[in-house]
Amino acid sequence: MVVADGRSPRDGKFIEEIGTYQPGLKDNNFTLKLDRADYWISQGAQPSDTVASFLRKARRAAAAAK
């Protein structure tokens, strides 16, 4: 998962890598730097539908860990 400028090509240059996704795994198939994702969203970034679902899962897991 990366932060990229919307004007860049899909496989082009990106700003920051904030996570990974491994669709072949059943559980724990993604990692996400939630603090960096929240920062970029506060700066106006718009997550894709898939990344938004990962954000919801990561926030639920963080709340359960507290």
Residue pairs with C-beta under 8 A, 6 or more apart in sequence:
1 17
1 18
1 19
1 20
1 21
1 30
1 32
1 51
1 54
2 14
2 15
2 16
2 17
2 18
3 14
3 15
3 16
3 17
3 18
3 36
3 40
3 45
4 12
4 13
4 14
4 15
5 13
5 15
8 14
16 36
16 40
18 32
18 33
18 36
18 37
18 40
19 30
19 31
19 32
19 33
19 37
19 54
20 30
20 31
21 29
21 30
21 50
21 54
22 29
22 30
23 29
30 54
30 57
32 54
32 55
32 58
34 55
34 58
34 59
34 62
37 47
37 51
37 55
37 58
41 47
47 55
